[in-house]
């Protein structure tokens, strides 16, 4: 299995570390399971986004594709501009 660093807020990491310790696993495993559960719970939303992207690509609608890709850009920019939680 490939291992890549992922940045999460310190409070999320500490909570994951504590819960993982209680369950006898690692924070990485706990977050992996949480990610898979998120994908299952949001499958329809994810599939819908992919369907839209496929339509935009098939019709060469770059404006539509850009709009889809940037629909949450202001919220992502706010989060990226925040200093890391310590």
Helices and strands as residue ranges (DSSP letters): H 10-23, H 27-41, H 43-58, H 62-69, H 73-81
